Every structure is written in structure tokens, then in C-alpha cells.
Amino acid sequence: MLLRQKYDGLRNIDLKKVHFASEPNTAALPAKLNEAERTWTISLRSVSSGASYDVFAVYEGVVIGKLRVVSYTKQQHKVTLVPINEVKLDKSAIEQQLNTIYNPVGVQFTVNVDECMRGNYDWEVESEKDGLLSTVGKSFWGYDKELKESTEMLNLQKTYQQAAGTLDGVYLFVLNGATGLEGQKGDLLGEMPRKSRFGYIFAGNSPNTEEIVHTIAHELGHGIFTLQHTFDSEYGKGTIGTTNNLLDYTETGTGLAAFQWNVMANPAVFTGTDKASKGKLELNANEYIGFAPNGQVIKISGWVKFSRDSSSYFISGLELTDGTK
């Protein structure tokens, strides 16, 4: 494996005296210097998936830089585009551009187009025959609210499954647009709940292939890899539109940061509380929650003995006070 590194330091140093090693005082790794470009091409050893090691840049016995090398399992995913409207989809161009974005982080996509739903609007609710996908439903008290998956979203999924039969991979429905509360969502480009098999691309707001691909790549980041927006409170609240990251709100950003690589390699198991009003977990005294290996949430009340595999944090077994397992 080859790595290219560049020196951008302010200090004027003799680049020929820089060497790279897996430990500061060990033998140098094979490296070739390009003095004109102030770069080195370094030969790195391959390691098994999930393993990692450090590479140090050493100058005259002093560490001046450090790089973490991490190995990830290569991923392959199948994406099927299901056009509902009359949009023309260039399958080959979409697949090529999508892989240009994701190949650098070890992800390969196969793209297909399923025409079986073209012009089919049987999934629309009677009160909203407008050709647009509603993201609104009713709250417990009967008020309109935006949902993680609205009635029309669920209807569309059901209608497609009845037409397509066995599902394989993830599916993105391509529609004209969406409606939300009081006519909002008119400029929405896409929607895909985290850890979901189904997503929605609104081609009326993405007029060309490049923009559609960017929207697809962004939504797959949510649906398959459970990535959150870079401006979410956990990461960089208040930074919307300020980065070149794929999960920011920009027209062309395609970057993915190291912390996102880790999430992609180990997607979130539980995403039910992404919407505060849906899937909220409320615990009383002496109640606890845990996760089974399949992602199921386990709620425990009272005294109970639980066991888990030493290699994970998942609950693998329960024993009640009467000995029931």
C-alpha cells in the first residue's frame, strides 16, 4: 500500500533527513522523496480489517508528525432507483459518479433502475392527489406534524413491494417533490431516514445528473451508513453550509472525514430516536435499556441478571429471579 505525504511546515528543514517509522526509534519505512513537490511516497504494510497502527515522521530524532493507518473492510451495496415521475435517469453516469464519491473510502455501488412504478400514484392519500410526497402525519392529539415516515411514504413502500416482490439492497423513489407543514419542503432535494432501506429523491429540485448524484450520495450516507449532518449538535452546531463535507448542506461537497469512516464501518444499531417525537424512550426508576445483537431495544424492569458476549456490548441473555432464562 502506498501513501503520499507532503510537508507544509513553516520551519525550513532538510527534507532528506526526514524518515518515517512505525515507532519513533525503529527502522525507517521505505519512502521516496520528491524534493520539488516536497512530498514522500511511503510504502505501508497491509493489515487485517479493523486493525490499525501509527506512522511517525521523524526529523533529527524528533517526531514532527504522526499518521494513524486504519484498515476497513471493503463494502459493496446495491441501489435501485424507482422513478415515479417522468425524469430521465442515466444509470451508467449515476453509478460512475456515485462511485467516484465513495470509492476513496472503500465503498462500491451497483446502480439499477426499476421502471415498474413509472406514473403510478396509487399510493397517494385521497386528500392529497398532487403528485407530491407528503411528509406530514397526525400526532396523538390530532395535530399535523412531520414524521420520520409519513402515511404516503409507507403507502409508497407497500405499493412498490407488491409490484417488485423480493427486495435486494436499498431503494430510492424518484419523485417531483415533497410537501410538509403549511406547504414547506418545496425545495427539499431528498429524504432518507437513517438505517432505512427506502429513500426519496425529489428530481424537480435537482435538474441535472450531477445534482441528482450528489443528493443520492448524501441520502445514502444517512440510510445505509447512519451518518448524521455535520452541523448536528453532536458535531458542529451552527456550521451549516460551511464545509466541503458530503453530509453538510452544500451543492458540491463530497468529502468524508475520518470520524465518518468509523461510523460507516460500524453503522449505528439504533436510530429510533432521531425524531424526538417518534420512538422516545422514557425510563422510570429501576428500569434499564440495552440492545440485542439484531438491534432490538430491550427494556428491563426490576432485578434481572443479564449476560453479554465479551467481544461486544450487546445483551445476549437474560435470567429472571425465578431462574427463567
VMD Tcl script that draws the C-alpha trace (Angstrom):
set ca {
  {0.00 0.00 0.00}
  {1.39 3.41 -0.98}
  {0.80 6.71 0.82}
  {1.70 10.20 -0.38}
  {2.62 12.77 2.27}
  {3.54 16.47 1.87}
  {5.49 18.78 4.15}
  {3.72 22.13 4.67}
  {5.55 23.20 7.83}
  {6.78 26.77 8.32}
  {10.20 25.66 9.53}
  {12.89 25.32 6.86}
  {14.27 21.78 7.21}
  {16.41 19.41 5.18}
  {13.78 17.11 3.72}
  {16.40 14.44 3.02}
  {16.81 13.96 6.78}
  {13.13 13.14 7.33}
  {12.27 9.47 7.68}
  {9.11 7.55 8.51}
  {8.73 4.71 11.00}
  {6.03 2.74 12.78}
  {7.73 3.68 16.08}
  {9.91 6.78 16.66}
  {13.12 4.78 17.23}
  {12.63 1.91 14.79}
  {13.93 1.30 11.28}
  {12.72 3.63 8.57}
  {9.91 2.62 6.27}
  {10.60 2.60 2.50}
  {9.92 6.13 1.23}
  {10.74 8.08 -1.92}
  {11.22 11.87 -1.71}
  {10.16 14.32 -4.42}
  {12.06 17.47 -3.39}
  {10.41 19.71 -5.97}
  {6.91 18.91 -4.65}
  {8.09 18.46 -1.02}
  {6.32 15.09 -0.89}
  {7.15 11.50 0.00}
  {5.64 8.29 -1.32}
  {5.71 5.79 1.55}
  {5.29 2.01 1.35}
  {2.97 0.83 4.13}
  {2.24 -2.70 5.27}
  {-1.27 -4.06 4.92}
  {-3.16 -5.24 8.00}
  {-6.39 -7.13 8.58}
  {-9.74 -5.34 8.66}
  {-10.25 -3.39 11.86}
  {-6.54 -3.29 12.69}
  {-4.55 -0.05 12.87}
  {-1.09 1.30 13.53}
  {0.78 4.62 13.66}
  {3.32 6.09 11.26}
  {5.67 8.76 12.63}
  {7.57 11.40 10.69}
  {10.95 11.82 12.38}
  {13.49 14.62 11.81}
  {16.86 14.50 13.55}
  {15.44 12.27 16.28}
  {12.34 14.43 16.89}
  {8.81 13.40 15.92}
  {7.36 16.13 13.69}
  {4.24 14.34 12.52}
  {2.03 11.33 13.13}
  {-0.44 9.45 10.95}
  {-2.95 6.82 12.03}
  {-3.39 4.00 9.50}
  {-6.68 2.10 9.82}
  {-7.92 -0.84 7.74}
  {-11.61 -1.14 6.84}
  {-13.50 -3.95 5.13}
  {-14.43 -3.05 1.57}
  {-18.19 -2.62 1.23}
  {-20.44 -3.31 -1.75}
  {-24.03 -2.10 -1.93}
  {-26.86 -2.31 -4.43}
  {-29.04 0.73 -5.09}
  {-32.22 0.60 -7.14}
  {-33.71 3.85 -8.42}
  {-37.50 3.71 -8.79}
  {-38.79 6.65 -10.87}
  {-42.37 7.68 -10.21}
  {-42.34 10.79 -12.38}
  {-41.04 11.23 -15.93}
  {-37.44 12.06 -15.03}
  {-34.76 10.53 -17.27}
  {-32.10 8.67 -15.30}
  {-28.69 7.90 -16.79}
  {-27.89 4.69 -14.90}
  {-24.26 4.44 -16.05}
  {-23.44 8.08 -15.29}
  {-25.11 7.93 -11.88}
  {-23.23 4.75 -10.93}
  {-19.89 6.13 -12.12}
  {-20.26 9.45 -10.31}
  {-21.58 7.81 -7.14}
  {-18.53 5.53 -7.03}
  {-16.23 8.48 -7.64}
  {-17.51 9.87 -4.34}
  {-17.48 6.63 -2.32}
  {-14.61 4.56 -3.79}
  {-11.93 6.54 -1.90}
  {-13.43 5.26 1.39}
  {-13.71 1.64 0.24}
  {-17.36 1.56 -0.86}
  {-18.59 0.31 -4.24}
  {-22.15 0.76 -5.52}
  {-24.10 -1.08 -8.20}
  {-26.98 1.02 -9.53}
  {-30.13 -0.28 -11.20}
  {-33.29 1.44 -12.43}
  {-36.70 -0.21 -11.97}
  {-39.37 1.28 -14.23}
  {-42.33 -0.66 -12.79}
  {-43.71 2.33 -10.83}
  {-43.41 4.97 -13.55}
  {-46.60 7.05 -13.46}
  {-48.12 5.06 -10.56}
  {-49.67 7.35 -7.93}
  {-51.97 4.80 -6.26}
  {-50.05 5.37 -3.01}
  {-51.33 8.94 -2.59}
  {-53.93 9.63 0.09}
  {-57.29 10.80 -1.23}
  {-56.95 14.30 0.22}
  {-53.58 14.97 -1.47}
  {-53.72 13.92 -5.09}
  {-50.98 16.33 -6.16}
  {-48.16 14.05 -7.36}
  {-46.00 15.19 -4.44}
  {-44.87 13.13 -1.45}
  {-46.33 14.32 1.84}
  {-44.02 14.19 4.87}
  {-46.87 15.09 7.24}
  {-48.98 12.90 9.51}
  {-51.14 13.24 12.60}
  {-49.88 13.49 16.17}
  {-51.50 11.66 19.07}
  {-53.61 14.79 19.66}
  {-54.66 15.07 16.02}
  {-52.32 17.89 15.00}
  {-50.33 17.87 11.78}
  {-46.64 17.02 12.30}
  {-43.70 15.96 10.18}
  {-42.90 12.29 10.58}
  {-39.86 10.11 10.05}
  {-42.05 8.11 7.66}
  {-45.44 9.57 6.72}
  {-48.56 7.72 5.57}
  {-47.72 8.40 1.92}
  {-44.14 7.20 2.41}
  {-45.38 3.93 3.91}
  {-48.05 3.60 1.21}
  {-45.41 4.08 -1.50}
  {-43.16 1.44 0.06}
  {-46.06 -1.05 0.29}
  {-47.23 -0.38 -3.26}
  {-43.72 -0.92 -4.61}
  {-43.11 -4.12 -2.63}
  {-46.33 -5.58 -4.01}
  {-45.15 -4.81 -7.54}
  {-41.49 -5.77 -7.14}
  {-41.66 -8.83 -4.89}
  {-38.41 -9.80 -3.14}
  {-36.24 -6.83 -2.22}
  {-32.46 -6.67 -2.51}
  {-30.44 -3.68 -1.34}
  {-31.78 -0.16 -0.88}
  {-34.39 1.68 -2.93}
  {-34.69 5.34 -3.82}
  {-38.02 6.59 -5.17}
  {-37.61 9.48 -7.61}
  {-40.47 11.98 -7.47}
  {-41.20 15.58 -8.47}
  {-41.14 16.98 -4.95}
  {-42.45 16.91 -1.39}
  {-44.84 18.82 0.81}
  {-44.55 19.50 4.52}
  {-46.22 21.65 7.13}
  {-48.05 24.61 5.58}
  {-46.59 23.88 2.14}
  {-42.99 23.67 3.33}
  {-40.44 21.22 1.83}
  {-40.92 22.73 -1.62}
  {-37.15 22.95 -2.10}
  {-36.30 19.61 -0.47}
  {-33.79 17.58 -2.51}
  {-34.08 14.24 -0.75}
  {-35.16 12.36 2.35}
  {-33.90 9.07 3.81}
  {-34.20 8.07 7.47}
  {-31.03 6.71 9.00}
  {-30.70 2.93 8.75}
  {-33.57 2.73 6.27}
  {-33.95 0.64 3.13}
  {-36.09 3.31 1.43}
  {-35.28 6.88 0.46}
  {-36.79 9.63 -1.68}
  {-35.14 11.82 -4.30}
  {-37.01 14.91 -5.49}
  {-35.77 15.37 -9.04}
  {-37.80 18.53 -9.61}
  {-35.25 20.30 -7.40}
  {-32.22 18.51 -8.90}
  {-32.41 19.36 -12.61}
  {-29.28 17.53 -13.83}
  {-27.46 14.25 -13.29}
  {-24.65 15.80 -11.23}
  {-27.10 17.30 -8.73}
  {-29.16 14.11 -8.55}
  {-26.00 12.09 -7.84}
  {-24.96 14.48 -5.07}
  {-28.41 14.15 -3.50}
  {-28.31 10.34 -3.82}
  {-24.85 10.18 -2.24}
  {-25.96 12.41 0.64}
  {-29.10 10.40 1.34}
  {-27.28 7.06 1.17}
  {-24.93 8.45 3.80}
  {-27.95 8.63 6.09}
  {-29.79 5.48 5.05}
  {-27.01 2.90 4.70}
  {-24.24 4.31 6.85}
  {-26.35 6.12 9.52}
  {-24.28 9.29 9.14}
  {-25.68 12.48 10.64}
  {-25.36 16.01 9.28}
  {-22.07 17.70 10.08}
  {-24.00 20.61 11.57}
  {-25.98 18.46 14.01}
  {-25.47 19.36 17.66}
  {-23.23 16.32 18.24}
  {-20.67 17.59 15.74}
  {-20.75 21.22 14.66}
  {-23.96 23.02 15.58}
  {-24.22 26.31 13.71}
  {-21.82 25.28 10.92}
  {-24.39 24.52 8.22}
  {-23.07 25.15 4.71}
  {-19.52 25.92 5.84}
  {-17.72 22.70 4.90}
  {-16.98 20.57 1.84}
  {-18.44 17.51 3.56}
  {-20.97 15.27 1.83}
  {-23.24 15.41 4.88}
  {-23.33 19.20 5.01}
  {-25.91 21.23 3.10}
  {-23.86 22.24 0.07}
  {-24.33 21.82 -3.66}
  {-20.99 20.15 -4.41}
  {-19.36 18.92 -1.17}
  {-18.28 15.27 -1.36}
  {-15.69 14.93 1.43}
  {-15.92 12.38 4.23}
  {-13.92 12.80 7.44}
  {-12.09 10.12 9.42}
  {-14.75 10.00 12.17}
  {-17.33 9.30 9.45}
  {-15.24 6.40 8.11}
  {-15.51 4.79 11.55}
  {-19.30 5.20 11.58}
  {-19.57 3.79 8.06}
  {-17.61 0.71 9.11}
  {-19.88 0.25 12.14}
  {-23.25 1.89 11.42}
  {-25.47 2.84 14.34}
  {-27.62 -0.03 15.60}
  {-30.47 2.06 16.97}
  {-31.80 5.20 15.25}
  {-35.39 5.19 16.52}
  {-34.96 8.43 18.47}
  {-33.69 10.52 15.54}
  {-37.02 12.33 15.69}
  {-37.63 13.41 19.27}
  {-41.37 12.88 18.87}
  {-41.02 9.35 17.48}
  {-39.54 6.42 19.36}
  {-38.83 8.39 22.50}
  {-37.55 6.20 25.34}
  {-38.85 7.08 28.80}
  {-37.47 5.20 31.81}
  {-38.80 5.08 35.34}
  {-36.89 4.18 38.49}
  {-35.28 0.70 38.37}
  {-35.77 0.47 34.60}
  {-32.89 -0.02 32.15}
  {-32.42 -0.47 28.44}
  {-29.98 -2.46 26.35}
  {-29.58 -3.69 22.79}
  {-29.78 -7.20 21.38}
  {-27.38 -8.20 18.53}
  {-30.20 -7.65 15.98}
  {-30.68 -4.07 17.17}
  {-33.84 -4.74 19.18}
  {-34.22 -2.50 22.21}
  {-34.58 -4.44 25.46}
  {-36.30 -2.66 28.35}
  {-35.66 -4.21 31.78}
  {-37.72 -3.53 34.89}
  {-36.75 -4.72 38.38}
  {-33.99 -7.18 39.24}
  {-32.62 -9.21 36.36}
  {-29.28 -10.80 35.59}
  {-28.01 -10.28 32.05}
  {-25.08 -11.67 30.07}
  {-23.20 -10.38 27.08}
  {-20.53 -11.55 24.67}
  {-17.10 -10.39 25.80}
  {-16.39 -9.01 22.32}
  {-19.37 -6.62 22.25}
  {-21.73 -4.54 24.34}
  {-24.87 -6.33 23.15}
  {-27.10 -8.18 25.61}
  {-27.04 -11.87 24.67}
  {-29.08 -13.38 27.52}
  {-31.37 -12.62 30.49}
  {-32.12 -14.50 33.71}
  {-35.06 -13.60 35.97}
  {-35.23 -14.02 39.73}
  {-37.04 -17.37 39.36}
  {-34.24 -18.76 37.20}
  {-36.08 -18.31 33.89}
  {-33.64 -17.60 31.04}
}
mol new
graphics top color blue
foreach p $ca { graphics top sphere $p radius 0.5 }
foreach p [lrange $ca 0 end-1] q [lrange $ca 1 end] { graphics top cylinder $p $q radius 0.2 }
display resetview
